[in-house]
């Protein structure tokens, strides 16, 4: 991938509120819109960022074909914070021809490594195949080889996931950030802090903290923390917190994701998204039960 497009991704995150930064600097925004000398309202600082993000997304779609990584995640489900989960992932981004025809559908394969209760769980999704259902092997310590088709957004599929498998991918991540930018164009009240020298594994990162000090119905979170790979511009870590439940309480973690061992454009093939791949543990598809 060209460095320019990675830098566009970085700019989207680093310039979330179009603020100049230095290590540890706090950049606040008040509830009042600043005025130009002639008395008119200034352009919202997120307007040029949104345009930059949209151009960066276009380049991302153009230049990143696929990638592999290990995802470390922790999510709050139904009010309970689940233990850390370690997941190997393969993702192939969708590609279309000049006429809009699908050349390569979005394809995702995940394999759970830890904890023991989930180890060996596999999920496979190829957009447009199998009625847009994912193939899932249960894994874990009981009935590990039970395999079934599930709608990615079915209640049973979402019992232990905040997002469906269809949301996986760096392009989708930037799309969500664009959505948040568009929402926040309507509001201010934010503090942004930047710190250099952070690390995700052996990757040197810039850590960015975005915080809304006052709870508002229109804010999705109290605090978000993002780790950007300094060399490649990739978002390697993300965590979101809700407001404390008591005045002297701590922010509540709602979700945390860390991406390690990221390899871009490795040349994934149809075989990487085939349930009959001998490296996978799915049972024969003609014996699979549809759970929907």
Secondary structure, DSSP 8 states (H G I E B T S, - for coil): --HHHHHHHHHHHHTTT-----TT-EEEE-SS--B-TTS-B---THHHHHHHHHHHHHHHHHH--EEEEEEEEEEEETTEE---EEEEEEEE--EE-TTS-EEE--EEEEEEEESTTTTT-EEEEETTSGGGEEEEE--SSSSTT-EEEEETTSHHHHTT-SS-GGG-SHHHHHHHHHHHHHHHTT---EEEEEEEEEEETTEEEEEEEEE-SS--TT-S-SEEEEEEETTT--EEEEEEEE--SSTT---EEEEEEEEEEEEE-----GGGG-TT-TTS----GGG-EE--
